[in-house]
Amino acid sequence: MATIKENIQEVHRRLAKACTDGARPPSAVRLLVVSKTFDAAAVREAHAAGERAFGENYVQEALDKIAALADLRAGIEWHLIGPLQSNKTRVVAESFDWVHTVDRLKIAQRLSEQRPEGLAPLQVCLQVNISGEASKSGLRPEEVPALAAQIAQLPRLRLRGLMAIPEPAGDLEAQRRPHRQLAELLRRLQGQGLDMDTLSMGMSADLEAAVLEGATLVRVGSAIFGSRPAPI
Ligand SMILES: *Cc1c(COP(=O)(O)O)cnc(C)c1O
C-alpha cells in the first residue's frame, strides 16, 4: 500500500498536470489536506511530508487533534470545512484559522465578535449550494452577493471567497460545469468591488475539473489517507 507521503506526491502530480492543462501557474493552487476521521498521527505524517493546511469537518474531533498537535500549531493552518452550529462558534473562532462553511449572517457575526483580539482575523468562505441539491447546506447563488457585502464589513473576519461541494458527476465536462458557475459567481462579487481571492473547490474525485475552472484551494482527503469508514 502506498504511504501517505507517496499519496501526497501523487496528488501534487495531479495538481501540477491540471495547472499545466489549464495554463495556470502551479503556485495558484494550494492543497488543503482533509484529515477528518484520521488521527493525529496521520496528520503528523502529512505534515512531515511538507503539508501545512488541514481541513476538518467535526468541531470536537478537530479540537482533539489540534490539542494533540499543539507542538506544530505555529506552522499549521486549521480549516473548518464541515457545518457550523451557532453554539460552536466560540471554540471555532478561538481555534481555527479558516472557516469554509459560513452561510448565515448570524454565524458570521458571532465568529467576528468571538474572534480573540490576539489572533489574526478569521479567514472565511461562503458555502454555496451550487448544484441546487435540496439536502445540501449552503447559500443559493442568488443569495450570495447581499450576504457577501454584509460579511465583508465584519471587523474580525476576512472574507476570502466561496466554497462548494458539487454533486458527484462522472465525466470531466459534467464535473466542470458547477465549478465554472462558482468561479463566475466569484468574478461577479469581485466586479462588485469585493476583495475576494479564494475558490475552495475540488476533492479527490474532481480536483482536475476544479483546477481547470480556477480553484485556488482544493480539499483532498481519501486520495491521501485512503477511504474513510462509512458513517454510522
Ligand atoms: C470529506 C470532504 C472533502 C474531501 O473529500 P475526498 O473525496 O475524501 O477527497 C472535501 N471537502 C469537504 C467539505 C469534505 O467534507
The ligand as a Gaussian input file, in Angstrom:
#p B3LYP/6-31G(d) Opt

LIG

0 1
 C      -14.602000      14.948000       3.182000
 C      -14.570000      16.256000       2.464000
 C      -13.614000      16.525000       1.466000
 C      -12.611000      15.501000       0.975000
 O      -13.251000      14.545000       0.225000
 P      -12.409000      13.367000      -0.501000
 O      -13.345000      12.850000      -1.503000
 O      -12.065000      12.399000       0.576000
 O      -11.206000      13.992000      -1.079000
 C      -13.614000      17.783000       0.897000
 N      -14.494000      18.722000       1.268000
 C      -15.422000      18.508000       2.218000
 C      -16.355000      19.585000       2.586000
 C      -15.496000      17.270000       2.830000
 O      -16.438000      17.056000       3.764000

